[in-house]
Amino acid sequence: MSAAGSASGGPRDDGPPRVPVRPTGLLDVLGVASVVLDAKGRIVLWSPQAEELFGYRAQEALGRYAARLMVHERHFDQVAGLFADVMENGRSWAGAFPVRVKGGGTRLVEFRNMRLLDDRGAVYALGLAADHSTVRRLERDVALSARVIEQSPTGLAVLDTELRYVSVNPALERIVGRRAADHLGRTVREVLPGSGSADVEAAARRVLESGRPVVDLPAVGRTPLEPEEHAWSVSLYRLEDAIGTVLGVALSVADITEQYRAGVAAEAARRRLAVVADASARIGTTLELDRTARELADVAVPELADVAAVDLLEAVVQGRRSTLGPAEAAVIRALAVRADEVPEALRAADPPGQVAGYGPERLVTECVRTGRPVLLRHVRERDLPRIARSAEAAGLLRRAGVHSYLAVPLIARGEVLGALDLKRTRNPQPFGEDDVLLARELAARAAVQIDNARWYRHARDSALTLQRSLLPSVPSVTGGLEVASRYQPAEATSEVGGDWFDVIPLEGGKTALVVGDVMGSGVTAAASMGQLRTATNTLAALDLDPALLLEHLDRTTAGLERSIATCVYAVHDPHLRQCRIANAGHLPPVRVRPGRAPELLDLPTGVPLGVGGVPFATTTVDLDPGDRLVLYTDGLVETRRQPLDERLDMLLNLLKGPDRPLQEVCDLLLRALHEPGNADDVALLIARATLPS
């Protein structure tokens, strides 16, 4: 059928959509019913929505005269006239009309009626109907929304699914200084270029994808009408229709420029007064040398300088004292650099970790040689080569606008460790005596922390080197086992621990698996671990029962000064397809069998090695080819934030699923369970039983 009646104009359809279009859901909200009458007024088509609206099922309505079914007798003449006008003249009719519904009640219904013509010339009448109250409610909602958006003092806009403006209210025009026409069809970054708009656009994309709103996102930028920075608070919400189709993103913008500027001024004053106290809290939060240097640079920028670098004498980093003669160059390692919004100055600095020779004419060299501050209130062209590391770096500093320079020595326990190098570019004020006093105070506080960190690094590196040298190089296949292992030292803020593992080939194709943990940390724990590992290897060669071996190891531990250790010792026999296991106060191993859930082995816990007086027990468990045994230390599963039972459940869940290479399993467990900042090291050993060779 084709529409023969007149219709109101609308946007042209230049062709079929290029991709399938989902329904908007508006018709579903309205519950639009469709009814088709033949030329005599009989019902020939009846939609499911008509059944919902009028109450009559299709079987009850089809073939009946619509007027007799749905119209009160007093309205017959009026309805007949309207019907004739539509059918004879092709004029569409719209309006509200009371309709009789099934059961004898009356409902006010909004109608749209029009004439239809089929390919044989037959004429029909199409009636589109919806509940009058529902139509009026939607009209009120639309009118209210339009008035609120038009008159709101808050900037409002709608972005489509490509994040291009499709609607902008007058308030947003005023806020950003651009007409609505300049927005439509463009992205946020195209309307207001700058870092602030990039953040807003990135947030809008996240909202579009996730559906989670972003509220009060701060954005700073410049408008076309004013070169000064403006600040806005932006909130974003995903728009969806009634059936969940994503339409785009709604954006609201409030101008908070005055509050922003007042806050910036107040914050700057507060920070200047609090910088020393802030340094006490922020510098030296860890015993990590590089991080301590970064903390000093972070405190100095931007309150004291626009560019800050922390440099240490290489001899000091290596643990030696350094003295410089008047004409001697300094070998300096860059530890940290901070340059907010000064990219040229950042490129001019030595990158952190680089070791470079500084000539005697360099101002940093003069500072570390004399142990006194070096101040250039006003940097002139001829001063740049004494500040920069090269002619190219001097050119970068010139373009960055470096106009004032200050270097103060880092002195701890009477030794010059290095220097704090400060420059000003954006801050128009030159360094003064007050700045020198503040910089010296910061440097003095930081130098003690840096000195502690560098000595701690030497001690930790020594312990870690000792421990790694004591750990075995495990073959990938031994006897009837395929094995994989990992050792993960504790984070830099903690000392190295005494965790160890071992894989010991025995006679008859058997293999001993050992995982243990010496309580304590540092070189002492590592040394004790080495002694216990040596003793375990010696005792394992005697092919002792695991419980008996732990008893001997318990006596050995008791002989070590202030040593307590936990340990799991297992002997795998590939011919019997069994493991004999004894436990000395350690966490239970996990057995993973194909087609079954991973399980913590139910073993007698025993007491730690070194306690003495308590016998150990041996438990025999099956370990068929394809089965896996996972041994680990407590650093893998214990945290301060979660109960141990929850962490063990996480371990079991990670071991579920299809089999995979043991190396991948090791990496998965460490990645998922070993948390950053964990103060304990981890030893992990996984063995898969194979057919005996």
FIBAKE-79113 format. One record per residue (C-alpha): x, y, z; residue number from 1; residue in one letter. Coordinates in steps of 0.5 Angstrom, whole numbers. Example, Ala and Ser with C-alpha at 12.3 -4.5 7.8 and 13.67 -1.06 7.14 Angstrom:
2
SITE|xx|yy|zz|pos|code
SITE|25|-9|16|1|A $
SITE|27|-2|14|2|S $
***
This chain:
693
SITE|xx|yy|zz|pos|code
SITE|0|0|0|1|M $
SITE|2|7|-1|2|S $
SITE|0|13|3|3|A $
SITE|-5|18|-2|4|A $
SITE|-7|23|3|5|G $
SITE|-3|29|5|6|S $
SITE|3|29|10|7|A $
SITE|7|35|13|8|S $
SITE|14|36|11|9|G $
SITE|20|33|14|10|G $
SITE|28|32|13|11|P $
SITE|29|28|6|12|R $
SITE|31|21|6|13|D $
SITE|37|20|1|14|D $
SITE|37|13|1|15|G $
SITE|37|7|6|16|P $
SITE|41|7|12|17|P $
SITE|48|5|11|18|R $
SITE|48|0|18|19|V $
SITE|42|-3|21|20|P $
SITE|38|2|26|21|V $
SITE|35|0|32|22|R $
SITE|28|3|34|23|P $
SITE|29|9|38|24|T $
SITE|23|6|43|25|G $
SITE|19|12|43|26|L $
SITE|13|9|40|27|L $
SITE|14|3|45|28|D $
SITE|13|9|50|29|V $
SITE|7|11|47|30|L $
SITE|4|4|45|31|G $
SITE|2|7|38|32|V $
SITE|-4|2|36|33|A $
SITE|-5|1|28|34|S $
SITE|-12|0|25|35|V $
SITE|-14|-1|18|36|V $
SITE|-21|0|15|37|L $
SITE|-23|-2|9|38|D $
SITE|-28|3|4|39|A $
SITE|-34|0|8|40|K $
SITE|-31|2|15|41|G $
SITE|-30|-6|17|42|R $
SITE|-23|-7|21|43|I $
SITE|-18|-11|16|44|V $
SITE|-12|-10|20|45|L $
SITE|-11|-10|28|46|W $
SITE|-4|-9|31|47|S $
SITE|-2|-12|38|48|P $
SITE|-2|-5|41|49|Q $
SITE|-9|-4|39|50|A $
SITE|-11|-10|43|51|E $
SITE|-7|-7|49|52|E $
SITE|-11|0|48|53|L $
SITE|-18|-2|46|54|F $
SITE|-18|-9|50|55|G $
SITE|-21|-13|44|56|Y $
SITE|-17|-19|41|57|R $
SITE|-16|-19|34|58|A $
SITE|-21|-25|33|59|Q $
SITE|-26|-20|36|60|E $
SITE|-25|-14|32|61|A $
SITE|-23|-17|25|62|L $
SITE|-29|-16|20|63|G $
SITE|-33|-12|25|64|R $
SITE|-35|-5|23|65|Y $
SITE|-30|0|27|66|A $
SITE|-36|5|29|67|A $
SITE|-41|0|32|68|R $
SITE|-35|-4|36|69|L $
SITE|-31|3|38|70|M $
SITE|-36|9|38|71|V $
SITE|-42|11|42|72|H $
SITE|-48|12|39|73|E $
SITE|-48|19|40|74|R $
SITE|-42|20|36|75|H $
SITE|-44|16|30|76|F $
SITE|-46|22|25|77|D $
SITE|-39|25|27|78|Q $
SITE|-35|19|26|79|V $
SITE|-38|18|19|80|A $
SITE|-37|25|17|81|G $
SITE|-30|24|19|82|L $
SITE|-29|17|16|83|F $
SITE|-32|20|9|84|A $
SITE|-28|26|9|85|D $
SITE|-21|22|10|86|V $
SITE|-24|16|4|87|M $
SITE|-27|21|-1|88|E $
SITE|-22|27|0|89|N $
SITE|-16|24|2|90|G $
SITE|-15|29|8|91|R $
SITE|-12|27|14|92|S $
SITE|-15|28|21|93|W $
SITE|-12|28|28|94|A $
SITE|-15|29|34|95|G $
SITE|-17|26|41|96|A $
SITE|-24|22|41|97|F $
SITE|-27|18|46|98|P $
SITE|-27|11|45|99|V $
SITE|-31|5|47|100|R $
SITE|-27|0|50|101|V $
SITE|-28|-8|52|102|K $
SITE|-32|-8|58|103|G $
SITE|-36|-2|57|104|G $
SITE|-31|3|59|105|G $
SITE|-29|10|55|106|T $
SITE|-22|12|54|107|R $
SITE|-20|18|51|108|L $
SITE|-15|17|45|109|V $
SITE|-11|21|41|110|E $
SITE|-12|19|33|111|F $
SITE|-8|20|27|112|R $
SITE|-12|18|21|113|N $
SITE|-10|18|13|114|M $
SITE|-12|15|7|115|R $
SITE|-8|9|4|116|L $
SITE|-8|6|-3|117|L $
SITE|-6|-1|-5|118|D $
SITE|-3|-3|-12|119|D $
SITE|-10|-5|-15|120|R $
SITE|-13|2|-13|121|G $
SITE|-17|0|-7|122|A $
SITE|-18|5|-2|123|V $
SITE|-17|4|6|124|Y $
SITE|-16|8|12|125|A $
SITE|-10|8|17|126|L $
SITE|-11|10|24|127|G $
SITE|-6|11|29|128|L $
SITE|-8|11|36|129|A $
SITE|-5|12|43|130|A $
SITE|-7|14|50|131|D $
SITE|-9|21|50|132|H $
SITE|-6|22|57|133|S $
SITE|1|19|55|134|T $
SITE|1|23|49|135|V $
SITE|0|29|54|136|R $
SITE|5|27|59|137|R $
SITE|11|26|54|138|L $
SITE|9|33|51|139|E $
SITE|9|36|58|140|R $
SITE|16|33|59|141|D $
SITE|19|35|52|142|V $
SITE|16|42|53|143|A $
SITE|19|43|60|144|L $
SITE|26|40|58|145|S $
SITE|26|45|53|146|A $
SITE|25|51|57|147|R $
SITE|29|48|63|148|V $
SITE|35|48|58|149|I $
SITE|34|54|54|150|E $
SITE|33|58|61|151|Q $
SITE|38|55|65|152|S $
SITE|44|59|67|153|P $
SITE|48|52|67|154|T $
SITE|52|51|60|155|G $
SITE|48|45|57|156|L $
SITE|50|41|51|157|A $
SITE|49|34|47|158|V $
SITE|54|30|44|159|L $
SITE|52|25|39|160|D $
SITE|56|18|39|161|T $
SITE|62|21|35|162|E $
SITE|62|26|41|163|L $
SITE|60|32|36|164|R $
SITE|56|37|39|165|Y $
SITE|48|37|36|166|V $
SITE|45|41|41|167|S $
SITE|48|47|45|168|V $
SITE|44|52|50|169|N $
SITE|45|60|50|170|P $
SITE|48|59|57|171|A $
SITE|54|55|54|172|L $
SITE|55|60|48|173|E $
SITE|56|65|54|174|R $
SITE|61|61|58|175|I $
SITE|65|59|52|176|V $
SITE|65|65|48|177|G $
SITE|62|61|42|178|R $
SITE|56|61|38|179|R $
SITE|52|55|38|180|A $
SITE|53|55|30|181|A $
SITE|60|54|32|182|D $
SITE|59|48|36|183|H $
SITE|55|44|32|184|L $
SITE|58|38|28|185|G $
SITE|65|39|32|186|R $
SITE|68|36|38|187|T $
SITE|70|39|44|188|V $
SITE|77|40|42|189|R $
SITE|75|43|36|190|E $
SITE|71|48|39|191|V $
SITE|76|50|45|192|L $
SITE|83|47|43|193|P $
SITE|87|46|49|194|G $
SITE|89|40|55|195|S $
SITE|83|42|59|196|G $
SITE|78|40|53|197|S $
SITE|82|34|51|198|A $
SITE|81|31|58|199|D $
SITE|73|33|58|200|V $
SITE|73|29|51|201|E $
SITE|77|23|54|202|A $
SITE|72|23|60|203|A $
SITE|66|23|55|204|A $
SITE|69|17|51|205|R $
SITE|69|13|58|206|R $
SITE|62|15|60|207|V $
SITE|60|13|53|208|L $
SITE|63|7|53|209|E $
SITE|61|5|60|210|S $
SITE|55|9|62|211|G $
SITE|58|11|69|212|R $
SITE|57|19|70|213|P $
SITE|63|23|71|214|V $
SITE|61|29|76|215|V $
SITE|65|36|77|216|D $
SITE|71|34|72|217|L $
SITE|75|40|73|218|P $
SITE|78|43|66|219|A $
SITE|82|49|65|220|V $
SITE|83|53|58|221|G $
SITE|82|59|55|222|R $
SITE|76|62|51|223|T $
SITE|77|66|44|224|P $
SITE|74|72|48|225|L $
SITE|79|72|54|226|E $
SITE|87|70|53|227|P $
SITE|87|69|61|228|E $
SITE|85|62|64|229|E $
SITE|78|60|65|230|H $
SITE|76|54|70|231|A $
SITE|70|50|69|232|W $
SITE|66|44|72|233|S $
SITE|64|39|67|234|V $
SITE|59|33|69|235|S $
SITE|58|28|63|236|L $
SITE|52|23|63|237|Y $
SITE|50|18|58|238|R $
SITE|44|19|54|239|L $
SITE|40|13|53|240|E $
SITE|33|12|50|241|D $
SITE|27|8|53|242|A $
SITE|30|1|51|243|I $
SITE|37|2|52|244|G $
SITE|40|5|45|245|T $
SITE|46|10|47|246|V $
SITE|44|16|44|247|L $
SITE|50|20|46|248|G $
SITE|53|24|52|249|V $
SITE|50|30|56|250|A $
SITE|54|35|58|251|L $
SITE|53|41|63|252|S $
SITE|58|46|65|253|V $
SITE|59|51|70|254|A $
SITE|64|57|70|255|D $
SITE|68|57|76|256|I $
SITE|74|61|74|257|T $
SITE|73|66|80|258|E $
SITE|73|61|85|259|Q $
SITE|79|58|81|260|Y $
SITE|83|64|81|261|R $
SITE|82|65|88|262|A $
SITE|84|58|90|263|G $
SITE|90|58|86|264|V $
SITE|92|65|90|265|A $
SITE|90|62|97|266|A $
SITE|94|55|95|267|E $
SITE|100|59|93|268|A $
SITE|100|63|99|269|A $
SITE|99|57|104|270|R $
SITE|104|52|100|271|R $
SITE|110|57|101|272|R $
SITE|108|57|109|273|L $
SITE|108|50|109|274|A $
SITE|113|48|104|275|V $
SITE|118|46|110|276|V $
SITE|113|42|114|277|A $
SITE|111|39|108|278|D $
SITE|118|37|106|279|A $
SITE|119|33|113|280|S $
SITE|113|29|111|281|A $
SITE|114|28|104|282|R $
SITE|122|27|103|283|I $
SITE|124|20|106|284|G $
SITE|118|16|106|285|T $
SITE|122|10|104|286|T $
SITE|129|8|104|287|L $
SITE|129|8|96|288|E $
SITE|135|12|94|289|L $
SITE|131|15|87|290|D $
SITE|125|16|90|291|R $
SITE|128|20|96|292|T $
SITE|131|24|90|293|A $
SITE|124|25|87|294|R $
SITE|121|27|93|295|E $
SITE|126|32|94|296|L $
SITE|125|35|87|297|A $
SITE|117|34|88|298|D $
SITE|117|39|94|299|V $
SITE|122|44|90|300|A $
SITE|117|45|84|301|V $
SITE|113|49|84|302|P $
SITE|114|52|90|303|E $
SITE|121|54|90|304|L $
SITE|123|53|83|305|A $
SITE|120|52|76|306|D $
SITE|126|46|75|307|V $
SITE|129|42|80|308|A $
SITE|134|37|79|309|A $
SITE|138|32|84|310|V $
SITE|145|30|83|311|D $
SITE|149|26|87|312|L $
SITE|157|25|86|313|L $
SITE|158|18|83|314|E $
SITE|163|16|88|315|A $
SITE|158|17|94|316|V $
SITE|153|13|90|317|V $
SITE|158|7|90|318|Q $
SITE|159|8|98|319|G $
SITE|166|12|97|320|R $
SITE|168|19|100|321|R $
SITE|169|24|94|322|S $
SITE|174|30|95|323|T $
SITE|175|35|89|324|L $
SITE|181|39|87|325|G $
SITE|180|46|85|326|P $
SITE|181|44|77|327|A $
SITE|178|37|78|328|E $
SITE|172|35|74|329|A $
SITE|166|32|78|330|A $
SITE|163|25|76|331|V $
SITE|156|26|78|332|I $
SITE|149|22|77|333|R $
SITE|143|25|76|334|A $
SITE|138|22|80|335|L $
SITE|131|26|79|336|A $
SITE|129|32|75|337|V $
SITE|122|36|75|338|R $
SITE|120|41|70|339|A $
SITE|113|43|70|340|D $
SITE|111|45|63|341|E $
SITE|118|47|61|342|V $
SITE|119|42|56|343|P $
SITE|126|45|54|344|E $
SITE|129|45|61|345|A $
SITE|127|38|62|346|L $
SITE|130|36|55|347|R $
SITE|136|40|57|348|A $
SITE|137|36|64|349|A $
SITE|141|30|64|350|D $
SITE|136|24|65|351|P $
SITE|135|20|71|352|P $
SITE|140|15|72|353|G $
SITE|146|18|67|354|Q $
SITE|153|19|70|355|V $
SITE|156|25|67|356|A $
SITE|163|29|68|357|G $
SITE|162|36|70|358|Y $
SITE|168|40|68|359|G $
SITE|171|45|74|360|P $
SITE|167|51|71|361|E $
SITE|160|48|72|362|R $
SITE|156|52|77|363|L $
SITE|154|45|80|364|V $
SITE|161|43|81|365|T $
SITE|163|49|84|366|E $
SITE|157|48|89|367|C $
SITE|159|40|91|368|V $
SITE|167|42|91|369|R $
SITE|166|48|96|370|T $
SITE|160|46|100|371|G $
SITE|157|52|99|372|R $
SITE|150|55|95|373|P $
SITE|151|58|88|374|V $
SITE|146|64|87|375|L $
SITE|145|67|80|376|L $
SITE|140|72|81|377|R $
SITE|140|74|74|378|H $
SITE|142|69|69|379|V $
SITE|146|72|63|380|R $
SITE|147|69|56|381|E $
SITE|155|68|58|382|R $
SITE|152|64|64|383|D $
SITE|148|59|61|384|L $
SITE|155|55|59|385|P $
SITE|156|54|66|386|R $
SITE|149|52|68|387|I $
SITE|148|47|62|388|A $
SITE|151|41|60|389|R $
SITE|152|42|53|390|S $
SITE|152|48|48|391|A $
SITE|145|45|45|392|E $
SITE|143|44|52|393|A $
SITE|144|52|53|394|A $
SITE|140|53|47|395|G $
SITE|134|49|50|396|L $
SITE|135|53|57|397|L $
SITE|135|60|53|398|R $
SITE|128|58|50|399|R $
SITE|125|56|56|400|A $
SITE|127|63|59|401|G $
SITE|131|61|65|402|V $
SITE|133|67|68|403|H $
SITE|135|66|75|404|S $
SITE|139|60|78|405|Y $
SITE|141|57|85|406|L $
SITE|145|51|87|407|A $
SITE|145|48|94|408|V $
SITE|149|43|97|409|P $
SITE|147|36|100|410|L $
SITE|151|35|106|411|I $
SITE|150|29|111|412|A $
SITE|154|28|117|413|R $
SITE|159|32|114|414|G $
SITE|160|30|107|415|E $
SITE|158|33|101|416|V $
SITE|153|28|97|417|L $
SITE|151|32|91|418|G $
SITE|147|38|90|419|A $
SITE|140|41|89|420|L $
SITE|140|45|82|421|D $
SITE|134|50|82|422|L $
SITE|132|54|76|423|K $
SITE|126|59|75|424|R $
SITE|123|60|68|425|T $
SITE|115|62|69|426|R $
SITE|116|65|76|427|N $
SITE|118|72|74|428|P $
SITE|121|73|81|429|Q $
SITE|129|72|81|430|P $
SITE|132|68|87|431|F $
SITE|133|71|93|432|G $
SITE|136|70|100|433|E $
SITE|130|68|103|434|D $
SITE|130|63|97|435|D $
SITE|137|61|99|436|V $
SITE|135|59|106|437|L $
SITE|129|55|104|438|L $
SITE|133|51|99|439|A $
SITE|138|50|104|440|R $
SITE|133|47|109|441|E $
SITE|130|43|104|442|L $
SITE|137|40|102|443|A $
SITE|139|39|109|444|A $
SITE|133|35|111|445|R $
SITE|133|31|104|446|A $
SITE|141|30|105|447|A $
SITE|140|26|111|448|V $
SITE|134|21|108|449|Q $
SITE|138|20|102|450|I $
SITE|145|18|106|451|D $
SITE|140|13|109|452|N $
SITE|137|11|103|453|A $
SITE|144|10|99|454|R $
SITE|147|6|105|455|W $
SITE|141|2|106|456|Y $
SITE|141|0|98|457|R $
SITE|148|-2|99|458|H $
SITE|146|-7|105|459|A $
SITE|140|-9|101|460|R $
SITE|144|-11|95|461|D $
SITE|149|-15|99|462|S $
SITE|144|-19|102|463|A $
SITE|140|-20|95|464|L $
SITE|146|-22|92|465|T $
SITE|148|-27|97|466|L $
SITE|141|-30|97|467|Q $
SITE|141|-31|90|468|R $
SITE|148|-34|90|469|S $
SITE|145|-39|95|470|L $
SITE|139|-41|91|471|L $
SITE|139|-46|86|472|P $
SITE|139|-47|78|473|S $
SITE|133|-51|78|474|V $
SITE|133|-56|71|475|P $
SITE|126|-56|68|476|S $
SITE|126|-63|68|477|V $
SITE|128|-68|73|478|T $
SITE|126|-75|74|479|G $
SITE|119|-76|73|480|G $
SITE|117|-68|74|481|L $
SITE|117|-62|70|482|E $
SITE|119|-56|75|483|V $
SITE|118|-49|74|484|A $
SITE|120|-44|80|485|S $
SITE|120|-36|82|486|R $
SITE|124|-32|87|487|Y $
SITE|121|-25|88|488|Q $
SITE|125|-21|93|489|P $
SITE|121|-16|97|490|A $
SITE|120|-9|95|491|E $
SITE|126|-4|96|492|A $
SITE|123|-1|102|493|T $
SITE|124|-8|106|494|S $
SITE|130|-12|107|495|E $
SITE|131|-18|103|496|V $
SITE|128|-24|107|497|G $
SITE|130|-32|108|498|G $
SITE|125|-35|103|499|D $
SITE|128|-41|99|500|W $
SITE|127|-47|95|501|F $
SITE|130|-53|92|502|D $
SITE|129|-59|87|503|V $
SITE|134|-65|89|504|I $
SITE|135|-71|85|505|P $
SITE|135|-77|89|506|L $
SITE|137|-85|87|507|E $
SITE|131|-89|83|508|G $
SITE|129|-83|79|509|G $
SITE|126|-80|86|510|K $
SITE|126|-72|87|511|T $
SITE|126|-68|93|512|A $
SITE|122|-61|93|513|L $
SITE|123|-56|98|514|V $
SITE|120|-49|100|515|V $
SITE|122|-46|106|516|G $
SITE|122|-39|110|517|D $
SITE|127|-37|115|518|V $
SITE|124|-31|119|519|M $
SITE|127|-25|119|520|G $
SITE|131|-21|114|521|S $
SITE|137|-18|111|522|G $
SITE|144|-21|111|523|V $
SITE|143|-26|117|524|T $
SITE|137|-29|114|525|A $
SITE|140|-30|108|526|A $
SITE|146|-33|111|527|A $
SITE|141|-38|115|528|S $
SITE|138|-40|109|529|M $
SITE|144|-42|106|530|G $
SITE|146|-46|112|531|Q $
SITE|139|-49|112|532|L $
SITE|139|-51|104|533|R $
SITE|146|-54|105|534|T $
SITE|144|-58|111|535|A $
SITE|137|-60|107|536|T $
SITE|141|-62|101|537|N $
SITE|146|-67|105|538|T $
SITE|140|-70|109|539|L $
SITE|136|-71|102|540|A $
SITE|142|-75|100|541|A $
SITE|141|-80|105|542|L $
SITE|134|-82|103|543|D $
SITE|131|-81|110|544|L $
SITE|124|-81|111|545|D $
SITE|121|-73|110|546|P $
SITE|119|-73|118|547|A $
SITE|126|-76|120|548|L $
SITE|129|-71|115|549|L $
SITE|126|-65|118|550|L $
SITE|127|-67|125|551|E $
SITE|135|-67|123|552|H $
SITE|134|-60|120|553|L $
SITE|130|-58|127|554|D $
SITE|136|-59|131|555|R $
SITE|141|-56|125|556|T $
SITE|136|-50|126|557|T $
SITE|137|-50|133|558|A $
SITE|144|-49|133|559|G $
SITE|144|-43|129|560|L $
SITE|144|-36|132|561|E $
SITE|136|-34|133|562|R $
SITE|134|-37|127|563|S $
SITE|127|-40|126|564|I $
SITE|124|-43|120|565|A $
SITE|118|-46|116|566|T $
SITE|119|-51|111|567|C $
SITE|115|-56|107|568|V $
SITE|119|-63|105|569|Y $
SITE|116|-67|99|570|A $
SITE|119|-73|96|571|V $
SITE|116|-76|89|572|H $
SITE|117|-83|87|573|D $
SITE|115|-83|80|574|P $
SITE|114|-91|80|575|H $
SITE|109|-91|86|576|L $
SITE|106|-84|83|577|R $
SITE|106|-82|90|578|Q $
SITE|109|-76|94|579|C $
SITE|111|-77|101|580|R $
SITE|111|-70|105|581|I $
SITE|112|-67|112|582|A $
SITE|111|-60|114|583|N $
SITE|114|-56|119|584|A $
SITE|110|-50|121|585|G $
SITE|109|-48|113|586|H $
SITE|103|-47|109|587|L $
SITE|100|-53|106|588|P $
SITE|102|-54|98|589|P $
SITE|96|-55|93|590|V $
SITE|95|-61|89|591|R $
SITE|92|-60|82|592|V $
SITE|89|-66|79|593|R $
SITE|86|-66|72|594|P $
SITE|78|-65|72|595|G $
SITE|78|-64|79|596|R $
SITE|78|-57|83|597|A $
SITE|85|-55|86|598|P $
SITE|86|-57|93|599|E $
SITE|90|-55|99|600|L $
SITE|93|-62|102|601|L $
SITE|91|-64|109|602|D $
SITE|97|-64|112|603|L $
SITE|99|-64|120|604|P $
SITE|102|-57|120|605|T $
SITE|108|-59|125|606|G $
SITE|112|-53|129|607|V $
SITE|117|-49|125|608|P $
SITE|124|-51|125|609|L $
SITE|128|-49|131|610|G $
SITE|123|-50|136|611|V $
SITE|125|-57|138|612|G $
SITE|121|-62|142|613|G $
SITE|115|-64|137|614|V $
SITE|116|-70|132|615|P $
SITE|114|-69|125|616|F $
SITE|109|-73|121|617|A $
SITE|110|-76|114|618|T $
SITE|103|-76|109|619|T $
SITE|103|-80|103|620|T $
SITE|99|-77|97|621|V $
SITE|98|-79|90|622|D $
SITE|101|-75|85|623|L $
SITE|99|-78|78|624|D $
SITE|102|-76|71|625|P $
SITE|99|-69|69|626|G $
SITE|98|-68|77|627|D $
SITE|101|-61|79|628|R $
SITE|104|-60|86|629|L $
SITE|105|-52|88|630|V $
SITE|109|-50|94|631|L $
SITE|110|-43|96|632|Y $
SITE|112|-38|102|633|T $
SITE|107|-34|105|634|D $
SITE|109|-28|102|635|G $
SITE|105|-30|96|636|L $
SITE|98|-30|100|637|V $
SITE|99|-26|106|638|E $
SITE|97|-19|106|639|T $
SITE|95|-14|112|640|R $
SITE|88|-12|108|641|R $
SITE|85|-19|107|642|Q $
SITE|84|-25|111|643|P $
SITE|89|-31|110|644|L $
SITE|83|-36|108|645|D $
SITE|81|-31|102|646|E $
SITE|88|-30|100|647|R $
SITE|88|-38|99|648|L $
SITE|81|-38|96|649|D $
SITE|84|-34|91|650|M $
SITE|90|-38|90|651|L $
SITE|86|-44|89|652|L $
SITE|81|-40|84|653|N $
SITE|87|-38|80|654|L $
SITE|90|-45|79|655|L $
SITE|83|-47|76|656|K $
SITE|82|-48|69|657|G $
SITE|85|-51|63|658|P $
SITE|92|-54|64|659|D $
SITE|98|-49|62|660|R $
SITE|105|-48|62|661|P $
SITE|108|-48|68|662|L $
SITE|112|-42|67|663|Q $
SITE|106|-38|65|664|E $
SITE|103|-41|72|665|V $
SITE|108|-38|76|666|C $
SITE|108|-31|72|667|D $
SITE|100|-31|73|668|L $
SITE|101|-33|81|669|L $
SITE|106|-27|82|670|L $
SITE|102|-22|78|671|R $
SITE|95|-23|81|672|A $
SITE|97|-25|88|673|L $
SITE|104|-21|90|674|H $
SITE|102|-14|91|675|E $
SITE|106|-8|90|676|P $
SITE|109|-6|97|677|G $
SITE|109|-13|100|678|N $
SITE|114|-13|105|679|A $
SITE|116|-20|104|680|D $
SITE|119|-24|99|681|D $
SITE|116|-30|95|682|V $
SITE|119|-37|93|683|A $
SITE|115|-41|89|684|L $
SITE|116|-48|86|685|L $
SITE|111|-52|81|686|I $
SITE|112|-59|79|687|A $
SITE|108|-63|74|688|R $
SITE|108|-71|75|689|A $
SITE|111|-74|68|690|T $
SITE|112|-81|66|691|L $
SITE|118|-84|69|692|P $
SITE|124|-84|64|693|S $
***
